[in-house]
Amino acid sequence: MMRRTSVFLFGAAAGALIAVGATQPRLLLEPTAAMAAASDTYRQLNLFGDVFERVRADYVEKPEDAKLVEAAINGMLTSLDPHSTYMDAKDFRDMQVQTRGQFGGLGIEVTMEDGLVKVVAPIDDTPAAKAGVQAGDLIAKLDGEEVKGMTLNQAVDKMRGAVNTPIKLTIVRKGADKPIELSITRDVINIKSVRSRVEKDDIGYIRITSFSEQTGEGLKKAVADLTKQIGEDKLKGFIIDLRNNPGGLLDQAIDVSDTFLDRGEIVSTRGRDPDQTERRNARPGDLANGKPIIVLVNGGSASASEIVAGALQDHKRATVLGSLSFGKGSVQTVIPVSGNAAIKLTTARYYTPSGRSIQAKGIQPDIELVQDVPQDVKEKAEAAGVETTRGEASLKGHLKNGEDEQTGSPAYVPPDPKDDTQLKLAIDLIEGVQKNAAYPADPKAAVPN
């Protein structure tokens, strides 16, 4: 029996229900057509069985049956659209870690450099930070096993594990005469999806990197902390940075939107059948107490990010600034299947409060400002075969949405805030240094829903 999982969006998500009641009446009213369709389906399944047996018997090397079946399943799903896919047991576990926002591990952000794992930064109050791991450290061995030859994912998998289990790290540190041996006990690590800081002494800046189970509460804490730190009377407004945020859990996107809305629809999801339509509404209470809000988006802002930007834009609760968002407007449901695996299946589309489908169209900012991409970044991306401009409409097999599809925009955020023209404009608008008719947003001009 098929079970529903939590509503999910990496791009998007909502629950799925097998419409048994919708199919049974057709069997009663149109038995001949139904039987003919079933007969044709069985013939196609027989065809698959014939091909499967021929491959098993005659392929130049003996294939693994399990891999053949997985490849066939994945081929079936990926032929539907770019976001339907099969997840084996490991991929399913990794997805659950990502959406839960916590795992058993050490608490370090890492990258790969010269075949070794390089520590970008230890996370505060984690086992790695308490053990003395430092930014810039190179991890040469894990439990005595050489890291060289491992992929980054393999090394990360080895560092993660059950809470309260130890692991030994051999670290090469600049300035140290010999490698440093550290024994660290794994603990619960929370993935921090919300980061905040004060800009110009009177603006609250909040960056949301993804929508995990921790995001809603993380945002509420950030808003409360910034309000207290700056002072309610002195606080001029908030900047909510959703750039390069690929999405996550639908309920968290709703929670984030609801944090700043008093009433009205946040998002609706519509499946193949009319009775699959669901609407999510805001509850009374604006944690920001009506303070002006600017939402930053770019070509890397997708799905759950677009739900938040679209809801706040339609209600005129925030001014959306930046460049055209990705345009990921389809809904996926993660459905567990046998073998501890799962399928991620597109089951619906989502719509903003005004009824806009942003599938392959994106959220058009109220104030458009495209961030320049440095030439060296463009060249590196081109060498790696990566597009600097992102958009759903450019994906092969994407769900179509009329004639006016858009191709996205650059997904680049400068590492140094002084080069960040989108952030600088947002700050100037809130400070009153620059003026624009779209800021501050006027809730009285909200689109009815």
N, C-alpha and C positions, 0 to 999 in steps of 0.2 A: 504494500500500500504506500502511496506517495504521501510524504509529510511536508508541511510548509515550514520554512525557516523564518527567522526574523527578516523584516523588510530591509532591503539592501540596495544601495546605489553606488556604483563606482563608475560612473555615470549615474545610475538611478536604481530605485527599487520599490517594490510593493508586493503584497502577498498574492499568491496564485491559488485558484481553487479549481479542481477538476469539475467541469460542468456536466455531471452525469445526468441531472434532471433535464438539461437542455437537449441532450442527444436521445434520450429514451423515447419521447413522443414521436420523433422522426422515424424511429424504427417501427412504431406502431402504425403511423400514417402512410409511410412510404416504404414498405418492406422490400419491394423489388429493387428500388434504387439503392437502398441501404445494403442489401445483400450483394448487389453488383459491385458497389464500392469496396465492400469487405473482400470480395473475391479478388478484385484487382490488387488490393493491398497485399493479400497473401501471395499472389503471383510475384510481386516485387520482392517480398521477403524471401521467397524461394530463389529468386535471382541472386540476392545477396548471399544466400547459403551456397549456391553453386560457385560463385566467384571466390568465396572464402575457402572452399574445399580445393579449388584449383590452385590458389596461392599456396596453401599448406602443402599440397602434393608436388607442385612443379617449380616453385621458386628456386632460384639458383642456390640459395642457402636456406637452411631450416629456420623459418620465422617463429617468433614467440606468439602463441595464440592470444594471450592477454593483450599484447601490444597491438596486434591486428584489430582486435575488437575495440580497444580504446581509440585507435586511429579512426576507425569507421564511425564511432560515436561522435568524436570530435569533428570529423568531416561533415557529418549530418548537421551538427549544431552551428558550425562556423559558416555553412552555406546559407543559413537563415539571415544573419546580420553580423556585424563585427563584434558584438558584445555577448552573444550567446556562445557558451563554451562548456567543455567538460573539464572538471577539476578532479585529478586523482587524489588519493588520501593526503599526500603531502601538500598539494596546492590548496586543498580544502582547509587543512590545519592552518596554513599560512594566512589564508583569507580570514579565518576566525580570529587569529591573533591581531590582524590589522583592524578588524572592526571592533573587537573588544577593547583595544587600546592598552592591553597589558599582557605581559608574558613573564616566564621565569628566565632570568638572565643576569647580566653584570651591570648594565647601565652605561654603555658607551656608544657614541656615534662614530662609525668607522667608514673608511674608504680603502681602496687598494692602491698601493704605490710600490713599484719595482718588485712585484711578487709578494710583498708583505702587507699585512693589515695595518693601516695607519689610523691612529686615534685622532679623530677630528676634535672631539671634546668628550670628557666624562660628564654624565648627567648628575646634577647636584643630589646629594643625599642618597646615592646608590652604592652598592658594594664596590664598584670600580673606583668611584671618587674617594670613598673611605679608605680603600687600600693604597691610594696614592698614585693611581694611573693619571698620566698627564697628557694634555693635548700635544700632538707631535710624536708621541711614543710609537714605535714600530713593534708589532707583535710578531715574533719570529717562530714561536712554538706554542702549541696548545696541548697541554698534558703530555709534553715531550714529543709530540708529532710536529714535523716541519710544516709550516704554513705554505711555504713555496710549493707550488703545484696544485694548491687548492684554489677554487674560485672564491669570490667574496661571499657568495651565498653559502657555500660549504663551510667556510670559517664561521660565519654568523650562526649557522645551525649547530655547530659544535659548541659555541659559547653559550647558546641558549640551552635550557634544560630544566629539570625539576627543581623547584624551590628547595633550599637547604642542602643542595649537593655542591661539592667543591670542584674547582678546576684550577689547574696551574698554568700561569702565563709566563712565558719567557719574553722579556721586553728589551729591545735595543733602544737606548735613550741617548740623544745627543749630549756629549759632555761626560757621559759615564764611561769608566774604564772597561767595564765588562757587562755582559747581559744581566738584567735584574730578574730575579725569580719572585713571582707573587702568587700566593695561593688565595683564591677568592671564592667565597660561598655565594651561590646564586640566590637571588631574592626576587620578589614580585617587582617588575619594572613597569611603570606607567608611561605609555607613549604620550608625550605632551603635544596635544594638537592645538592648544591655544597659548600664545605668547603675547605679552603686553608690555608697554612702556609709555612714559610720558613724553610728549613732543611739545617744545616751546613753553613748557611750564603750565600749559592750560588746555592741552588736547590729549585725549586718551587714544592711543594707537593699539589696536588689537589685531593680531595676525592669526588666522585660522588655517592650518595646513591641511586638515582632512576632517571628516565627520565620523568619529568613532564614538563608542559608548561614553567616553569621558568629555566630549566636546560641549554639550549643553551646560553642564555644571561648571566646566572650565571657563566658559564665557561669562556666566553669571558672577563667578568669583572675580574675574578680570574687571568687569564693569564696576562691581562694588569696591574693589581695591583701588582702582584708578579714581573713582569718585571721592573716596576717602582721602587718598593721597593728594589730589589736586584741590579738593574742596568743592562742594556743590555750587557755591556762588561763583567761584573762579572758573570752573570747568566750562569751556566754550563748545565742546562737541566731541564726537568720536569718529575715528577712521577705522572701518572694518576691512581688513585686507584679505581678499579671497583670491588673489592672483596665484596661478599655478596650483590651485586646490582642486584635485581630481574628483572629489565627491566623497561618498561613504554612505552612512545610514540615513534613510529617509526620516525616521523619527527625530534624529538629531538636527537635520535641516529644518524641520518644523519647529523644534524647540528653540533653535537659534533665532528664527524669524519671530516666533511668539515672544521672545525676550523684549522685542522693541515694538510690538503691535498690541493694541487694545482690543481690537475686534476684527471681524471679517475673515474671508477665506484666505488661506495661505497657499494651498496647492490642491489640484484635483488630479486623479489618475483615472484613465479610461481605457478599458480593455477591449477585446474583440466584441464582447456582448454588452449591451446597454446596462444590464444589471451588475456589471463589474465596476461601474463608476463609483469612486470614493472621493469624498471631499474632507479636507482637514481645515479646521477653523482656529483662529486665535482666541485665547482666553484674556479676560481683562487684566491689565497691569503692564505698564511700560517701565522696565527697570532703568532706562536712561532718562525717565521723567521728561520726555519731549525734547531733550537736547538734540541739536542737529547731527545728522549722521551722513558720512560719505562712505560708500562702498566701492572698493577698488577691484576691478576685474580685468582680465586679459585673455588671450587665446588659450591659456592653460586652466581657466576657470570652467569647470564642467559639472554637469549634473546637479548634485546637492548644492553646490555653490550657486548654480543658476536658479535653483528654487528660491534660495534666500534672496539673491539679487532681484529676481523677478517679483517676489512678493513685496519687498520693501519699496521697489520702484513703482509697482501698480498702486500701492496704498499711499504713494508720495510721502513715505516715512523717511526715505533716504534718497540722496542723489547718487546715482551710479556714475562713476568716473573711470576712464581707462579706454580699453579697446574691446572690440567685439568678442564675446565669450565663445566657448567651444561649440555649443549647440548640441549637447547631449541630452535629448529630451525623451529617451525611451526608458522603460522601467524593466529592471531585471529581478527575477525571483531566484534565490538560491535554494535548490531542492535536493536534499540528501538522497542518494541512491545506494545500492548494495556495494559492499567493499569499502565502506567508510569514505566513499567518494561523493561527488555532488555534480549537478548540472546547474549552470547559470543561464536562465532562459528569459528572453524578452517576452513580457506578458502584457504590457500596456504602454501608453504614452502619458506624460504628465503635462499639465497646463498651469499657467500662472493665474492669479485671481481674475484677470480680465478675460481669460479664455484663450490666451496665446499659447500655441504650441511652439516651443523653441527648437524642436527637432530640426537639425541641419540649418538653423537660422541664428540661434544664439540670442543673447541679451544685448541689445544695442544700448550703449551708455548714453546717459543724459548729456554728459560732457565727454566728447571723444578726444583722447590724446594717446597716440600710439608711441610707445617707448622705443627709441632708436636701439637697434641691435648692433654692437660694435663689430667691425669687420673681422677681427680675429675670432670672435664667437661664431660668426656666420661660416667662416672657413673651417673651423673645427667641426661644426655641426654637419657641414656638407661632406667633409671627409669621413664622418661616421655614418653618413646616410640618414641623418636626422633633419627633419624639417623645422625651421625656426618659426614658421607660421603654422598654427594648428587649427583644425576645424573638422567637425563631424562630417560635413558635406564632402570632404576630400577622401573619406574612408570608403574603400571598395565594399559594395553590398549594403551600404547604410540604408535605413528606412527613409523613403522619399517623403517630401513634404511640400509639394507644389513647385511652382516655377521660380519662386524668389528665394532659393536657398543661398546661403552665404558661406564663404570659404574660411572664416576664422580670422585670426590676427596673431601677431608674434606672442610667444609665451616666454618672455624674457623679463627678469627683474634684476637690475644691477645689484651686485653684492654690496656696494658702498652706497648708503642712502643719499650721499651728496650728488650722485649721478642719477638718482631716481626722479625723473621729471614728473611722473604721475603722482608720487607721494608729495613732492614739493608743491604741486598745484593744489592738492587737497589741503595741505597745511595753509597755503596762502589764502584759499577761499575761506577757511574757518577763521583765520586771523583777520580777514577783511582786507588783506593786501591786494587781492584781486577780486573782481566782481563777475558774476555770471547769473543770467536769469534763471538757470536751473538750480541754483543754490541760494538759500536753503530750500529744500523741498516743501511744498505747501500741501498738507493733508487734505485741505478743503477741495483741492483739484484732483483728488484720487479718482481712479477709474472705477465705476460701479461694478460690483460682482454679485 
